[in-house]
Amino acid sequence: MDEVINNRIKRALDIVREEDADALLVFNHELSGQPGTRYLSGFSGTESVLLVAEGGRFIFTDGRYFSRVKEECQGFKLVPAGGASFWEEFKKISGRLSLKKIIFDSARTSYGQISRLNEKIEGISAVGIDNVLQKIRIIKDETELAKIKKAVSISAKSFKELMPFIKEGITENELAWKLEMLMRENGAEKISFELIVASGPNGAKPHAKASDRKIRKGELITLDFGCCFDGYASDVTRTVALGPVSGKLSEIYETVKTAQELGCKAVKAGIAGMEIDKICRDYISGKPARRSLGAGGGYSEYFLHGTGHGVGMEVHELPHVSGGNKEPLPENSVITVEPGIYIEGLGGVRIEDTIVVKKGGGVNLSGELLPKELIVL
């Protein structure tokens, strides 16, 4: 078995033992958004169930994916199973392994799946552990970091290539589609989320949906974008201006820029997510640390979300960079720092970077490639 996958299996089995259980069960169905099967086995298909136990590693899937399992899942036994036959095959294997207690990710596994397990398989206790797979995935290995770095570089290159297309009269939808095409042309396997292009007053919506609104001169345009490379995501945001903008919009931009830079500088292994959030939030709110830098009044009521989140196989995963996370960030976790200000009727600003957490500080993957100074087109 590949050493990287083998190490991941060992970490999963450590948790199985800690919970005094016999196995980990991972459901991976189309549109489930759960990448656990790929992480633990290498399987990139969209329909499977994974069973990881001391007595064996099994992947259940149907005929669409038999060849892919053989190519991607070294060390796993393929169990042909589709639909109702899964439960028959699972019952045979669970009996052979004498499984009494299994664990599953209660945050990602549907109630219906576990209900069917309890209905069809007697004598097995299924115990949910919230975000067990995301917790395993927080610390990235070098292979994962390289893939995230590549995804970020594709995103940054595509953003730069988009700049000449931002002109008066083009719509948000047209820009979003052009950026998606550029990322695919530059090597992305897909976008990592629905791209956000928010111009003028739409910029006041943190997760605005790109629309047919035409971009006008004197407006800010927020672009939140990312792509996937070999299963790993990037997440970057930049806000640009089409022509000169008002003094108020310039002030908002500089406030967010400084707050974001302070947050990025604070990133290091051992700091809690809530501390980075507080640094950004205090500056935006106009607390003493901000006033000491010569800044004006505060915008605390216009900072409407947490400062960041983890990035990996999913574009939003653990750890949280928000006021509720007291846990220290571990080395080789990957996070975003993305403060923003959003004022209805006026517009908004968000700046976001993808950062690798290291003992000596953060390695800013996107900050090394894209400027923070306001780009005026």
Buried (B, 14 or more C-beta within 10 A) or exposed (E): BBEEBEEBBEEBBEBBEEBEBBBBBBBBBEEBEBBBBBBBBBBBBBBBBBBBBEEBBBBBBBEEBEEBBEEBBEEBEBBBBBEEEBBEBBBEBBEEBEBEBBBBBBEBBEEEBBEBBEEBBEEBEBEBBEBBBBBBBBBBEEEBBBBBBBBBBBBBBBBBBBEEEBEEEBBBBBBBBBBBEBBBEBBBBEBBBEBBBBBBBBBBBBEBBBBEBEBEEEBBBBBBBBBBBBBBBBBBBBBBBBEEBEEEBBBBBBBBBBBBBBBBBBBBBEBBBBBBBBBBBBBBBBBEBBEEEEBEEBBEEBBEBBBBBBBBBBBBBBBBBBBEBEEBBEBBBBBBBBBBBBBEEBBBBBBBBBBBBBEEBBBBBBBEBBEBEBBEB
